[in-house]
Amino acid sequence: MIKVYSDKTRKYYDTLEEATAAESEAIEAENRKKMEIEKKQQEEKERREKLAAERKARAAEVEETRKVMVEAQKKYKEALEAFCKDYGSYHYTTSSFDDIPTLFNFFQNIF
């Protein structure tokens, strides 16, 4: 009796048909595995791109908000200087740290 050896599966088979079928099945399994890997890679790429786009949009929002804040601070400074020029001084009392005008909150992570 002759045995057929498959280089693809590295096994012996009784008939050529069995060897061919086993090789076809092995090739299909490899292709399915490759497709799954490619699909996972594509999903990861899309996830990273989506995250990058979200981050870019949020960064633009922060930048626009910062510009609005800087403009408001300029107007506040101009109004305060005009008031002080006309009346000498301006007094402001607050009991909340949040009411003090600042560009950045340096103590944000401390408390």
NUZA-368819 format. One record per residue (C-alpha): x, z, y; chain; residue in three letters. Coordinates in nm, 3 decimals. Layout:
N
+---------+---------+---------+----+-----+
:       x :       z :       y : ch :  aa :
+---------+---------+---------+----+-----+
:       X :       Z :       Y :  A : ALA :
...
+---------+---------+---------+----+-----+
***
This chain:
111
+---------+---------+---------+----+-----+
:       x :       z :       y : ch :  aa :
+---------+---------+---------+----+-----+
:   0.000 :   0.000 :   0.000 :  A : MET :
:   0.125 :  -0.092 :   0.347 :  A : ILE :
:   0.097 :   0.152 :   0.636 :  A : LYS :
:   0.075 :   0.035 :   0.996 :  A : VAL :
:   0.271 :   0.231 :   1.256 :  A : TYR :
:   0.154 :   0.238 :   1.617 :  A : SER :
:   0.415 :   0.280 :   1.888 :  A : ASP :
:   0.138 :   0.379 :   2.127 :  A : LYS :
:  -0.006 :   0.667 :   1.924 :  A : THR :
:   0.309 :   0.732 :   1.718 :  A : ARG :
:   0.104 :   0.758 :   1.399 :  A : LYS :
:   0.063 :   0.565 :   1.076 :  A : TYR :
:  -0.268 :   0.397 :   0.986 :  A : TYR :
:  -0.399 :   0.252 :   0.663 :  A : ASP :
:  -0.520 :  -0.072 :   0.823 :  A : THR :
:  -0.438 :  -0.288 :   1.122 :  A : LEU :
:  -0.794 :  -0.244 :   1.251 :  A : GLU :
:  -0.758 :   0.138 :   1.253 :  A : GLU :
:  -0.429 :   0.110 :   1.440 :  A : ALA :
:  -0.576 :  -0.133 :   1.693 :  A : THR :
:  -0.883 :   0.086 :   1.747 :  A : ALA :
:  -0.666 :   0.397 :   1.791 :  A : ALA :
:  -0.441 :   0.218 :   2.039 :  A : GLU :
:  -0.743 :   0.094 :   2.235 :  A : SER :
:  -0.883 :   0.446 :   2.246 :  A : GLU :
:  -0.546 :   0.584 :   2.360 :  A : ALA :
:  -0.524 :   0.320 :   2.635 :  A : ILE :
:  -0.878 :   0.402 :   2.751 :  A : GLU :
:  -0.793 :   0.774 :   2.757 :  A : ALA :
:  -0.482 :   0.703 :   2.965 :  A : GLU :
:  -0.685 :   0.489 :   3.205 :  A : ASN :
:  -0.950 :   0.760 :   3.240 :  A : ARG :
:  -0.681 :   1.018 :   3.308 :  A : LYS :
:  -0.518 :   0.793 :   3.569 :  A : LYS :
:  -0.854 :   0.734 :   3.736 :  A : MET :
:  -0.925 :   1.109 :   3.746 :  A : GLU :
:  -0.584 :   1.175 :   3.901 :  A : ILE :
:  -0.637 :   0.898 :   4.158 :  A : GLU :
:  -0.983 :   1.031 :   4.236 :  A : LYS :
:  -0.847 :   1.383 :   4.291 :  A : LYS :
:  -0.569 :   1.246 :   4.510 :  A : GLN :
:  -0.820 :   1.045 :   4.713 :  A : GLN :
:  -1.046 :   1.349 :   4.753 :  A : GLU :
:  -0.750 :   1.560 :   4.867 :  A : GLU :
:  -0.644 :   1.290 :   5.112 :  A : LYS :
:  -0.997 :   1.270 :   5.252 :  A : GLU :
:  -1.013 :   1.650 :   5.278 :  A : ARG :
:  -0.683 :   1.659 :   5.470 :  A : ARG :
:  -0.795 :   1.375 :   5.700 :  A : GLU :
:  -1.127 :   1.550 :   5.766 :  A : LYS :
:  -0.947 :   1.875 :   5.840 :  A : LEU :
:  -0.705 :   1.696 :   6.075 :  A : ALA :
:  -0.994 :   1.528 :   6.257 :  A : ALA :
:  -1.178 :   1.859 :   6.293 :  A : GLU :
:  -0.863 :   2.025 :   6.421 :  A : ARG :
:  -0.805 :   1.745 :   6.672 :  A : LYS :
:  -1.162 :   1.771 :   6.799 :  A : ALA :
:  -1.139 :   2.149 :   6.831 :  A : ARG :
:  -0.804 :   2.120 :   7.010 :  A : ALA :
:  -0.960 :   1.875 :   7.256 :  A : ALA :
:  -1.245 :   2.122 :   7.311 :  A : GLU :
:  -0.997 :   2.404 :   7.377 :  A : VAL :
:  -0.799 :   2.185 :   7.618 :  A : GLU :
:  -1.113 :   2.083 :   7.808 :  A : GLU :
:  -1.224 :   2.445 :   7.829 :  A : THR :
:  -0.878 :   2.544 :   7.955 :  A : ARG :
:  -0.900 :   2.280 :   8.227 :  A : LYS :
:  -1.240 :   2.415 :   8.335 :  A : VAL :
:  -1.096 :   2.767 :   8.340 :  A : MET :
:  -0.795 :   2.663 :   8.548 :  A : VAL :
:  -1.023 :   2.486 :   8.796 :  A : GLU :
:  -1.246 :   2.795 :   8.816 :  A : ALA :
:  -0.938 :   3.010 :   8.876 :  A : GLN :
:  -0.831 :   2.779 :   9.160 :  A : LYS :
:  -1.175 :   2.809 :   9.320 :  A : LYS :
:  -1.166 :   3.189 :   9.273 :  A : TYR :
:  -0.821 :   3.207 :   9.434 :  A : LYS :
:  -0.932 :   2.989 :   9.728 :  A : GLU :
:  -1.246 :   3.196 :   9.780 :  A : ALA :
:  -1.051 :   3.523 :   9.758 :  A : LEU :
:  -0.783 :   3.400 :  10.002 :  A : GLU :
:  -1.051 :   3.280 :  10.248 :  A : ALA :
:  -1.230 :   3.616 :  10.222 :  A : PHE :
:  -0.907 :   3.810 :  10.276 :  A : CYS :
:  -0.814 :   3.587 :  10.571 :  A : LYS :
:  -1.151 :   3.655 :  10.735 :  A : ASP :
:  -1.200 :   4.022 :  10.642 :  A : TYR :
:  -0.854 :   4.157 :  10.561 :  A : GLY :
:  -0.894 :   4.266 :  10.202 :  A : SER :
:  -1.122 :   4.250 :   9.901 :  A : TYR :
:  -1.197 :   4.545 :   9.675 :  A : HIS :
:  -1.314 :   4.500 :   9.317 :  A : TYR :
:  -1.384 :   4.781 :   9.072 :  A : THR :
:  -1.450 :   4.737 :   8.702 :  A : THR :
:  -1.466 :   4.960 :   8.400 :  A : SER :
:  -1.423 :   4.674 :   8.154 :  A : SER :
:  -1.093 :   4.515 :   8.063 :  A : PHE :
:  -1.286 :   4.191 :   7.993 :  A : ASP :
:  -1.384 :   4.159 :   8.361 :  A : ASP :
:  -1.024 :   4.127 :   8.479 :  A : ILE :
:  -0.947 :   3.759 :   8.539 :  A : PRO :
:  -0.656 :   3.643 :   8.323 :  A : THR :
:  -0.534 :   3.313 :   8.186 :  A : LEU :
:  -0.448 :   3.460 :   7.846 :  A : PHE :
:  -0.550 :   3.781 :   7.675 :  A : ASN :
:  -0.214 :   3.927 :   7.571 :  A : PHE :
:  -0.374 :   4.232 :   7.409 :  A : PHE :
:  -0.619 :   4.037 :   7.192 :  A : GLN :
:  -0.452 :   4.117 :   6.859 :  A : ASN :
:  -0.354 :   4.474 :   6.944 :  A : ILE :
:  -0.697 :   4.634 :   6.960 :  A : PHE :
+---------+---------+---------+----+-----+
***
